[in-house]
Amino acid sequence: MNDKELLDLILTDIHKSSCDLEAANLAQVHAAINTLTKANISFNLSFTQGTTTDPPYFTLTVNLTPTVGITITFQLGEGGFII
């Protein structure tokens, strides 16, 4: 997979909708993980718990080269539960 194909994959509707700082849900995180796994693309995923002032969020990073990467933040809405 070349860089253009990888960028096309990442910039699908699932990813575009989560890049505009609106609250995302766990289904979008799950869809992103499935898409990257099926395409055999390495990624890093981290979770940061919410605080009294900030909602919880996931950070997904895909490294295109050793010095270039794409990071997407999936913010979970305030009051959301993770089961």
N, C-alpha and C positions, 0 to 999 in steps of 0.2 A: 504494500500500500504506500503510495507516494504522499507527499505533504498536502497536495491539493485534495486528494481523496479523503485524507484524514480531516482536513478542515471542513469539507463538505459534510462529513459524518457528524462532526461536533456541532455544526451550525444548523442542525435540524430544528424543527419546531419545538421539540422537547427542550433543547438547550437554549434556544432563543428566548423562550418564555421565561426561563429561570434567570436570564442575565439582566433583566430590567428591574431588579431589586424588589419585585413583587414576591409575596410569600409563595413558596413552592410547597409541595407535599411529598410524602414519602414515596408515592407512586412514581413521581418524576425521578427521584434519586434511584429507585429500583430500575426504572427503564434505562437510565443512563448507564448503570452498572451492567445490565444485560446487554445493551448495545455494544459497549466497549469490550466486554468479555467475548461475545460472539465474533467480533472482528479481530480478536486476539491482539488487542492494544493494551499495553501496560498503562496503569494509572495508580494514583495514590488517593485514598479517601480518608478524611478525618472528620470527627464529630466534635463540636464544641457545645457544651451544655449551656442552657439559658441561664440568665441571671434575672434579678428583679427589674433591670432596665433593658436587657437585650434578649431577644428570642434565641432559641437554639438554632444551630445551622450545621450543615455538612459542607466541606470544601473538597472538591474533586479537581485533581491536577493531572493533566496529560502532558508528558514531555515529548515534544516533537524532535528536538535535538538536545544535546547536553546543555545548551545555553538558552533554548527557546521552549516555552511551555504555555499551556492555556490553563487558567484556573477559573472554575465556575463555583459560585457559592449558592447553595440551595438553602434558603432561609425558611425554617418551619414557622408557621404562624403562631402568634402568641396564644398561649393556652392550649396548644396542641399536645396530644399525648403520643408517646412512642411506646408501643407494646412489642 
